[in-house]
Amino acid sequence: MHERRRPHHLLLTSEGRAVQHGWWPNEAVARDKCRRWIGSVGTMATPARHPH
């Protein structure tokens, strides 16, 4: 059986307001968009990773 992939949703906010929004068919494309969007508007702090 073929597994159906879900699209990846990206919502970029600034000061609580949506700035960019989109859906992409694969994670690599969504991550690239995120890097490009953040680079186009400045830098944003990366959240700290917490151990599980």
ABEGO torsion letter per residue (X at the ends): XBBBBBBBBBBBBBGGBBABBBBBABAAAAAAAAAAAAAAAEBBBBBBBBBX
